[in-house]
């Protein structure tokens, strides 16, 4: 299984919905969405199950087989309890992502069945939907980056080099609840790290972003970006610890921020690892901590 030809189709309502998934859970969901048949003559129902093996997952995400087994086993246990919140004109609707989750131990295979209520947001989409390559996002290692990518890319049809996203839509889409009530904290801890990672790892390059105000209150950010028509991610080095994942993003009309490029050693990974964390998660967390120190 490669991400070369796999395409993710999602209703724009789902792109903007409120939900929280881990990196591994997001990758499972997106890969299974990409495996849904797009044959217009076929009727897709909630009887279908979609899945893949740990080996396929490791190759897709460019991680070790051991990390893949660990990610999938933990993620499939949690996915069954994950929900989506839709904000509608007359109501709020909460529904589950999936109704069945299997982990086949002998094969290291994950199989999921999407919930009946979420399928209309994934199949038979005729309008108001977004399609993107699984390959474009599979290397993201932050839940916030996955969600910010959705909020940006769902405006792709406008063919504009900028996109205006309300702060309230960011807070809702990323399921932040009451976290980071001050814009300065939201910018430093969520927006900047997510945009940096998107610019470094996906098919769009973030050129900068600018806050927009109503009076003295910042109510939105305007993000400038360009698409990489020749997107071809750099191969991951065999030693993940020697790979520099720190991207560079600048805000227009603002002083340039310098971000240190510091290699994280295997010894630092070992000392910083928390119970249950994968190597990817430790690396991403340490890189984020570096960025926070640079911005402080």
Protein Blocks (a to p, Z undefined) as FASTA:
>chain_A
ZZklgccdddfklmmmccdddfklmmmmmmmmmmpccbfkbccdfkbccdddfklmmmmn
opafklmmmmmmmmmmmmmmpccddddfkbccdddfbfbdcddfknopacddddfklmmm
mgopfbhpacddfklmmmpccfklmmmmmmmmmmmmnopabdcddfklmmmmnonmjgok
bfklmmmmmmmmmmmmmmmmmmbdcfbdcdddehjbcfbdcddddddfkgccddddfblm
lpccbdcdddehiacdddddddddfklmmmmpcghiafklmmmmmmmmmmmmmmZZ
